Amino acid sequence: QVQLVESGGGLVQPGGSLRLSCVASPRIFSSDVMGWYRQTPGKQRELVARIFSGGSTSYVDSVKGRFTISRDNAKKTVYLQMNSLKPEDTAVYYCNLYSTYGARDYWGQGTQVTVSS
């Protein structure tokens, strides 16, 4: 029912920045909760950031002050601005949409972020 397409990943040096984008189709409803998760081999998937309809956000402690999640419902897009990247941020990042109306989770295909010198 919902497809999420992520982009913006890549290889950056420590201290660099990336902006991830997630485009939803057919749309993002105002009631949807959007999030970014990341996962590395052998580790549990981790919730990185979440944004609610009113604009409130939450972040895992390790990225506070460095990452910013935002949403533009008109553009059907959710962003994750990542600054001051560290090697520990290396992971596959996944976009998530939780439909409060349908009580369902939707996932993107993932985009690789590699932070290395």
N, C-alpha and C positions, 0 to 999 in steps of 0.2 A: 504493500500500500504506500509506503514511504521509502524513497531512496535517498541516500546521503552520499555525496561525492566530495571527497577531501582533496585538497591540493596545498602546495606550499612547502612541503617537506624538502629536505636536502641536506647537504653537507656544509657545515659551518665551523669556524674556529671558535675555541672558547672565548667567551665575551661577546660573541656576535649575536645577531638577532634573526628571527624568522617570524613570519606571520602565516599561520595556518588558516585555511578557509574551508568551510563545509557548506555546500549548497544542497538544500532540501527540495525534493519534489514530491507532491505538487506544491507544498508550501509548509511554512511553520505557523502553527496556530499560536495565538497569544498565550494560551494555557499550557503549551508544551514547555517542558523543562529540557534544556540543552546542556550537554556536558562534553568534556574532553577527557579521555582516558589514555593511558599509555601502558605498554607492556614490553618487557624484555624477556629473552629466553630464560626459562627456569624460574621466573618470578611471577607473582600474582599480578593480575591486572589492577591498575591503580587509578582511582579517580583523581584527576588533576585539578579540574575546575568545573564549576557548574554555574549556570545563570538561569534565573527565574523570570517570569513574565514581567514583573515589576522592575526588573533591572538589578535586583539584589544578586550578589555573587558569593561564592565560597571557593576556597583554594586549599589544596594540601599544603602543609607547613613549608615543605621544601621549595615551593615556588612562589610563596608570598613575597610581594615586592618586585618580582621579576616578570611574572606572567599576568596577562590581563585578558579576560574573556569578555566578549561583547556579542550582541546580536542585532541584526537588522531584519526584522520580519518582512518588510517591504521587498528587500532583496533576497529573501529566503536564505539568508546566510548567517552563519555563526563563525566568529573569528577567535583565534587564540594568538595574541601577540606575545612572543617570547623574547625577552631581552636578557642580557648577561648570561647567556647559555653556558652551561657546564657540561663536561663529559658525562656526568651522571644523568643528564637529561636525555641521553641517547636512548631511543625507544621507537617502537611503532606507535603512533598516535591515532586514536580512533575517535570519531565523532559519534555522539549518542543523542538520540531524541527519545524522550519519554513522553508518550501521549497520556495525559491525565484523563482525557475523555475515553479513550479506548483501552487504557491500562496496558499498553504495549511498549516495548523497547524496540528501537530501530538503530542499526549500526552502519557506519561507513566501512569502506574496504580497508582503511588504514593508510597512513602515509609515514614513510620512514624519516626520522630525524636523527642525524648523526652529528655529534659534536666532537671534533677531534682536531688536534694540531698536526 
